[in-house]
Every structure is written in C-alpha cells, then in structure tokens.
Amino acid sequence: MRTLPLLLPHIALAVGLVMATAAMAQTLTTRQADTLRATIAANSQGKVPVDAITSTPVPGLYQVASDGEIFYVDATGRYSFVGGSMVDMQTRQDLTANELDRLHAVPFDRLPLQYALKEVKGNGTRKMAVFEDPNCPICRVFTKFVDQLDDVTIYRFMYPVIAPESEALARTAWCAKDRTAAWHNIMNGARPQPGVACDATGIAEILKFGERHKINNTPTVILASGKRLVGATPPEQFMQELELGGRAR
C-alpha cells in the first residue's frame, strides 16, 4: 500500500492537470468569439442576437448572452443548450424533445384497450387514446374538442386521479347501463348520484397502468405511433400531431 508522502506527487500532478484543463477551458480568444458570433448568426438566420460570449469550465462549451437571456453552445456554434434542451440551431430542431418523446412513448398495442370506451368517428383511420378526469378543467375543454374530430378512433380511459370525487364519478359511469353515454355526460359537467355498485376492476387496472407508465397529468393522449401528448396542446398543433402520429402503422 502506498504511503501518503509517496502519493502526494501524484495528487499534485492530478490537481495540476485539472487546473490546467480548467484554465484552457476558460481561455477564449477574440478570434474564437468572432467566429462563434458569425456561426450563430448564420445558423439562426440572424434571429439570435449575441450580446456577449464567454467561456465556461467545460471545455468546448461557451456561454452566450442574448437579449437578456443565457444559453450555451458548442465550439461549432450550431448546437445549443436552452432551458435544459439541446437545440440544433441550423434546423431549429429540439433534439432533447425528440429523445423525451422516445423515452415517454407508450406502444399503442400495450394500452389496456379492453377497459377503454371506444368511439369511431368517420372512417376511424386515425387512432388516439386519452386518459381523462372529470374534475380536470382542461379535460372538459379537450373532450368538447375531441367530439368535433372526424375520421378518428378514440379510446377514452377513465382516469380519476385528481380528487376522491373523481373516483366516485368514474365508478358511477362504469356501472351505468350505457357506460359511454354516462361518462360523456359526466365529462360535460353532469354530476349524477351514485347508482348500483358493480365490479370496477377495470378502473383499478387503468390506474395501475398509468402509474407504471408515469401518466401523472390529465389529459394525456397516446397516439397510434406511441407518442405522448400531455396537457393543453394547442388545437392546430394537436391536429398536426394527430395527422402525423395517429395513423396506424
């Protein structure tokens, strides 16, 4: 076993290397800064103003001050880090979002579709599933929007996660003679009294599935492609996503 005196020169060398690396990382020449400015301007088509560029402790990563905001770029000036996301400034593509989509995707055929309320509109060629709670204001707005869609197959999952009242309403709909109509009325604001109790195992299975797949918000939409849309997606964006990801593969 080495003694401390024998290790000291190695420790000093390691510290020296770290300090030297940090010093190198902190050096940014005027020429490098000018090159980065030009590259950022070219990649963003001049839409990203550069007020200042400074080095960071990370080799090859530079801090850019732009109109009161800060982001980070690599040495090429093409890839930036904005709010925790990596962005390709040349193509204006959020690379982190693509990876998150892949990470959060749920294969459509793994959904517990046997417990869903199925509605076919028009030719039903586009497919989507929605996890919704009757006490979720966004869900109530979204369900009115979904009712207007055409050529889509919708799988609605009762997902009572907001309040105990939500679970009671879900059970009332689940045990109704016309489950789909009862749930539709509840999602549109009806608050019926509980009816005859029944086996509501299906709701429990939906909740278990949601917990396993970290479905933590309502509404959550799963498209045929497996892509997950959470919360209030603007209508135009939703229609684009549905057209791209709602087609059966």
C-alpha positions as CSV (number, residue, x, y, z in Angstrom):
1,M,0.0,0.0,0.0
2,R,1.4,3.4,-0.9
3,T,2.0,5.9,1.9
4,L,0.7,9.5,1.8
5,P,4.2,11.0,1.1
6,L,4.6,8.8,-1.9
7,L,1.1,9.7,-3.2
8,L,1.5,13.5,-2.7
9,P,3.4,14.0,-6.0
10,H,0.7,12.0,-7.9
11,I,-2.1,14.1,-6.2
12,A,-0.3,17.3,-7.1
13,L,0.1,16.2,-10.7
14,A,-3.6,15.3,-11.0
15,V,-4.7,18.6,-9.4
16,G,-2.3,20.4,-11.8
17,L,-3.8,18.7,-14.8
18,V,-7.3,19.6,-13.7
19,M,-6.3,23.2,-13.1
20,A,-4.6,23.3,-16.5
21,T,-7.7,21.9,-18.2
22,A,-9.9,24.4,-16.4
23,A,-7.5,27.2,-17.4
24,M,-7.6,26.0,-21.1
25,A,-11.4,25.9,-20.9
26,Q,-11.5,29.4,-19.6
27,T,-9.5,30.8,-22.5
28,L,-11.5,32.4,-25.3
29,T,-9.7,34.4,-27.9
30,T,-11.3,37.3,-29.7
31,R,-11.0,35.4,-32.9
32,Q,-12.9,32.4,-31.5
33,A,-15.6,34.7,-30.1
34,D,-15.9,36.4,-33.5
35,T,-16.2,33.0,-35.3
36,L,-18.8,31.9,-32.9
37,R,-20.8,35.1,-33.4
38,A,-20.7,34.6,-37.1
39,T,-21.7,31.0,-36.9
40,I,-24.6,31.6,-34.5
41,A,-25.8,34.4,-36.8
42,A,-25.6,32.1,-39.9
43,N,-27.3,29.1,-38.2
44,S,-30.1,31.2,-36.8
45,Q,-30.6,33.3,-39.9
46,G,-29.7,36.3,-37.9
47,K,-32.6,35.9,-35.5
48,V,-30.5,35.3,-32.4
49,P,-28.6,38.4,-31.3
50,V,-25.3,37.9,-29.5
51,D,-24.5,40.4,-26.8
52,A,-21.6,38.5,-25.3
53,I,-19.7,35.2,-25.4
54,T,-17.7,33.8,-22.6
55,S,-16.0,30.5,-21.9
56,T,-17.2,28.0,-19.2
57,P,-15.4,25.5,-17.0
58,V,-16.5,22.8,-19.5
59,P,-14.0,22.5,-22.5
60,G,-15.7,23.3,-25.8
61,L,-18.8,24.8,-24.2
62,Y,-19.5,28.5,-24.4
63,Q,-22.0,30.8,-22.7
64,V,-23.9,33.2,-24.9
65,A,-25.8,36.2,-23.5
66,S,-28.7,37.1,-25.9
67,D,-31.2,39.8,-25.3
68,G,-31.3,39.3,-21.5
69,E,-31.2,35.5,-21.8
70,I,-28.4,33.0,-21.5
71,F,-27.8,29.8,-23.4
72,Y,-24.8,27.6,-24.2
73,V,-23.3,26.5,-27.5
74,D,-20.7,24.0,-28.6
75,A,-17.5,25.1,-30.4
76,T,-19.2,24.9,-33.8
77,G,-21.9,27.3,-32.8
78,R,-24.5,25.0,-34.2
79,Y,-25.8,23.1,-31.2
80,S,-27.1,25.0,-28.2
81,F,-28.4,24.2,-24.8
82,V,-31.5,26.1,-23.9
83,G,-33.5,25.5,-20.8
84,G,-32.1,22.0,-20.4
85,S,-32.7,21.1,-24.1
86,M,-30.2,20.6,-26.8
87,V,-31.3,22.6,-29.9
88,D,-29.9,22.3,-33.5
89,M,-29.9,26.0,-34.4
90,Q,-29.4,25.2,-38.1
91,T,-32.6,23.1,-38.4
92,R,-34.4,24.7,-35.4
93,Q,-35.0,21.2,-34.0
94,D,-35.2,20.5,-30.3
95,L,-33.1,17.3,-30.1
96,T,-33.9,16.7,-26.4
97,A,-37.7,16.8,-27.1
98,N,-37.2,14.0,-29.7
99,E,-35.4,11.9,-27.1
100,L,-38.1,12.6,-24.5
101,D,-40.8,11.6,-27.0
102,R,-39.0,8.3,-27.5
103,L,-38.4,7.8,-23.7
104,H,-42.1,8.6,-22.9
105,A,-43.7,6.7,-25.8
106,V,-46.2,4.0,-25.0
107,P,-46.7,1.3,-27.7
108,F,-50.4,1.6,-28.6
109,D,-51.0,-2.2,-28.5
110,R,-49.8,-2.3,-24.9
111,L,-52.6,0.0,-23.7
112,P,-55.3,-1.7,-21.7
113,L,-57.8,-1.1,-24.6
114,Q,-60.2,-3.7,-23.2
115,Y,-61.1,-1.2,-20.5
116,A,-61.4,1.8,-22.7
117,L,-64.6,3.4,-24.1
118,K,-64.2,3.2,-27.8
119,E,-65.7,5.7,-30.2
120,V,-65.3,5.5,-34.0
121,K,-65.9,8.7,-36.0
122,G,-66.0,8.7,-39.8
123,N,-63.6,6.1,-41.2
124,G,-61.7,5.9,-37.9
125,T,-58.3,5.7,-39.7
126,R,-56.5,7.9,-37.1
127,K,-56.2,6.4,-33.6
128,M,-55.7,8.1,-30.2
129,A,-56.3,7.2,-26.6
130,V,-57.0,9.8,-23.9
131,F,-56.7,9.5,-20.1
132,E,-59.1,12.0,-18.6
133,D,-60.5,13.1,-15.2
134,P,-64.0,14.7,-14.9
135,N,-62.6,17.2,-12.3
136,C,-59.8,18.4,-14.8
137,P,-60.9,21.7,-16.4
138,I,-58.6,21.2,-19.4
139,C,-60.1,17.7,-19.9
140,R,-63.6,19.1,-20.1
141,V,-62.5,21.6,-22.7
142,F,-60.5,19.0,-24.6
143,T,-63.4,16.5,-24.7
144,K,-65.5,19.0,-26.5
145,F,-62.7,19.5,-29.0
146,V,-62.3,15.7,-29.5
147,D,-66.1,15.4,-30.0
148,Q,-65.7,17.5,-33.2
149,L,-63.0,15.4,-34.7
150,D,-63.7,13.2,-37.8
151,D,-62.1,10.1,-39.2
152,V,-60.7,9.1,-35.8
153,T,-61.0,6.1,-33.4
154,I,-60.9,7.4,-29.8
155,Y,-60.2,5.2,-26.8
156,R,-61.2,7.0,-23.6
157,F,-59.8,5.9,-20.3
158,M,-61.5,6.9,-17.1
159,Y,-58.5,8.2,-15.1
160,P,-59.8,9.5,-11.7
161,V,-56.6,10.9,-10.1
162,I,-57.4,14.5,-9.1
163,A,-59.8,14.0,-6.2
164,P,-61.9,11.3,-4.4
165,E,-64.9,12.8,-6.1
166,S,-63.4,11.8,-9.5
167,E,-63.2,8.2,-8.5
168,A,-66.9,8.2,-7.4
169,L,-67.9,9.7,-10.7
170,A,-65.9,7.2,-12.6
171,R,-67.5,4.3,-10.7
172,T,-70.9,5.8,-11.4
173,A,-70.2,5.8,-15.1
174,W,-68.5,2.4,-15.1
175,C,-71.6,0.8,-13.5
176,A,-74.1,2.6,-15.7
177,K,-76.1,0.7,-18.3
178,D,-74.7,2.8,-21.1
179,R,-71.1,3.4,-19.8
180,T,-70.0,5.6,-22.8
181,A,-73.0,7.9,-22.6
182,A,-72.7,8.2,-18.8
183,W,-69.0,9.1,-19.0
184,H,-69.6,11.5,-21.8
185,N,-72.3,13.3,-19.7
186,I,-70.0,13.4,-16.7
187,M,-67.1,14.8,-18.7
188,N,-69.6,17.5,-20.0
189,G,-70.4,18.6,-16.4
190,A,-73.2,16.2,-15.2
191,R,-72.9,15.1,-11.6
192,P,-75.2,12.1,-11.2
193,Q,-75.9,10.4,-7.9
194,P,-74.1,7.0,-7.5
195,G,-76.1,4.2,-8.9
196,V,-76.0,0.4,-8.3
197,A,-72.5,-0.7,-7.4
198,C,-70.6,-3.1,-9.7
199,D,-67.2,-4.7,-10.3
200,A,-65.0,-1.7,-11.1
201,T,-61.8,-3.7,-11.5
202,G,-61.3,-2.1,-14.9
203,I,-60.8,1.3,-13.4
204,A,-58.2,-0.1,-11.0
205,E,-56.3,-1.7,-13.9
206,I,-56.3,1.6,-15.8
207,L,-54.9,3.4,-12.7
208,K,-52.2,0.7,-12.3
209,F,-51.2,1.1,-16.0
210,G,-51.0,4.8,-15.6
211,E,-48.8,4.5,-12.5
212,R,-46.5,2.1,-14.3
213,H,-46.1,4.4,-17.3
214,K,-45.9,7.6,-15.2
215,I,-49.1,9.1,-16.6
216,N,-49.2,11.9,-14.0
217,N,-51.3,14.5,-15.7
218,T,-54.6,14.8,-17.4
219,P,-55.4,14.9,-20.2
220,T,-52.7,12.6,-21.5
221,V,-53.1,11.5,-25.1
222,I,-51.3,8.5,-26.6
223,L,-51.3,8.5,-30.4
224,A,-51.1,5.4,-32.6
225,S,-47.4,6.0,-33.0
226,G,-47.0,5.8,-29.2
227,K,-46.2,9.5,-28.9
228,R,-47.5,11.0,-25.7
229,L,-49.1,14.5,-25.6
230,V,-49.6,15.9,-22.1
231,G,-51.9,18.8,-21.0
232,A,-53.3,21.6,-23.2
233,T,-51.9,21.1,-26.7
234,P,-52.9,24.0,-28.9
235,P,-55.6,22.8,-31.4
236,E,-53.5,23.4,-34.6
237,Q,-50.5,21.6,-33.1
238,F,-52.7,18.7,-31.9
239,M,-54.2,18.3,-35.4
240,Q,-50.7,18.1,-36.8
241,E,-49.6,15.6,-34.2
242,L,-52.7,13.5,-34.8
243,E,-52.2,13.5,-38.6
244,L,-48.5,12.5,-38.2
245,G,-48.8,10.1,-35.3
246,G,-52.4,9.0,-35.4
247,R,-52.2,6.8,-38.5
248,A,-52.0,3.1,-37.7
249,R,-48.5,1.7,-38.7
